[in-house]
Amino acid sequence: GNIEAEEVYLGKGCVVSGDIICKKAIIGAYTRFRSIIADGDVFIQDRCVGDAVRAKNVRIGRGSVIGSVDAEGYIIVDGASKLGRLNARKIIATESKI
């Protein structure tokens, strides 16, 4: 089902078959979701799978697979990920050495 809250924090390996609607979200590694709709920032950790993300700012960890990402501000892609459509004012792709 859907998750609606002010802030959403999902741990590692969660599965959300519906939409995540919130102001701020941190999505744990290996999580599967349909879509995230947020008024604020969204941080998606490594190897997550989802259809769509819409937020103010988005940070995506390595190995993630996401169909489309729309951000009002910036999208940061940290490491190699499979991303469909990206739409933002600024898109930054980087490979961290951590």
C-alpha positions as CSV (number, residue, x, y, z in Angstrom):
1,G,0.0,0.0,0.0
2,N,0.9,3.7,0.1
3,I,3.0,5.4,2.8
4,E,2.0,9.0,3.7
5,A,4.0,10.9,6.4
6,E,6.0,14.0,7.2
7,E,9.3,12.1,7.1
8,V,9.9,8.5,5.9
9,Y,12.9,6.5,6.9
10,L,13.0,3.0,5.5
11,G,15.6,0.4,6.5
12,K,17.6,-2.0,4.3
13,G,15.6,-4.3,2.0
14,C,12.1,-2.9,2.4
15,V,9.4,-3.4,-0.2
16,V,6.7,-0.7,-0.8
17,S,4.2,-1.8,-3.5
18,G,2.5,1.7,-3.5
19,D,3.5,5.3,-3.4
20,I,5.6,7.1,-0.8
21,I,4.2,10.6,-0.2
22,C,6.2,12.8,2.3
23,K,8.1,15.9,2.9
24,K,11.5,14.2,3.4
25,A,12.6,10.6,2.8
26,I,15.7,8.4,3.4
27,I,15.4,5.1,1.6
28,G,17.6,2.2,2.8
29,A,19.8,0.1,0.6
30,Y,18.2,-2.7,-1.5
31,T,14.7,-1.2,-1.1
32,R,12.0,-1.6,-3.8
33,F,9.3,1.0,-4.3
34,R,6.9,2.2,-7.0
35,S,7.2,6.0,-6.6
36,I,8.3,8.7,-4.2
37,I,6.6,12.1,-4.1
38,A,8.3,14.5,-1.7
39,D,8.2,18.2,-1.0
40,G,11.8,18.2,0.3
41,D,14.9,16.1,-0.1
42,V,15.1,12.4,-0.9
43,F,18.2,10.3,-0.3
44,I,18.1,6.9,-2.0
45,Q,20.9,4.5,-0.8
46,D,22.7,1.9,-2.8
47,R,21.0,-0.7,-5.1
48,C,17.4,0.5,-4.7
49,V,14.8,-0.2,-7.4
50,G,11.9,2.1,-8.3
51,D,9.7,3.5,-11.0
52,A,9.7,7.3,-10.3
53,V,11.0,9.9,-7.9
54,R,9.7,13.5,-7.7
55,A,11.2,15.8,-5.0
56,K,13.0,19.1,-4.4
57,N,16.5,17.6,-4.3
58,V,17.5,13.9,-4.9
59,R,20.6,11.9,-4.1
60,I,21.0,8.4,-5.5
61,G,23.4,5.8,-4.4
62,R,25.4,3.4,-6.7
63,G,23.7,0.4,-8.3
64,S,20.2,1.9,-8.2
65,V,17.6,1.3,-11.0
66,I,15.0,4.1,-11.3
67,G,12.8,4.9,-14.3
68,S,12.5,8.7,-14.0
69,V,13.7,11.3,-11.5
70,D,12.3,14.8,-11.4
71,A,13.8,17.4,-9.1
72,E,13.2,21.1,-8.7
73,G,16.8,21.7,-7.6
74,Y,19.5,19.1,-8.1
75,I,20.1,15.4,-8.6
76,I,23.3,13.8,-7.4
77,V,24.1,10.4,-8.7
78,D,26.8,8.8,-6.6
79,G,28.3,5.9,-8.6
80,A,27.0,3.9,-11.6
81,S,23.3,3.5,-11.7
82,K,20.7,2.7,-14.3
83,L,18.4,5.8,-14.6
84,G,15.8,6.5,-17.2
85,R,14.7,10.1,-17.6
86,L,16.4,12.8,-15.4
87,N,14.9,16.3,-15.1
88,A,16.5,19.0,-12.8
89,R,18.2,22.4,-12.7
90,K,21.5,20.7,-11.9
91,I,22.6,17.1,-12.3
92,I,25.9,15.9,-10.8
93,A,27.3,12.5,-11.4
94,T,30.2,11.4,-9.2
95,E,32.1,8.3,-8.1
96,S,32.9,8.4,-4.4
97,K,36.0,6.5,-3.2
98,I,34.5,5.5,0.2
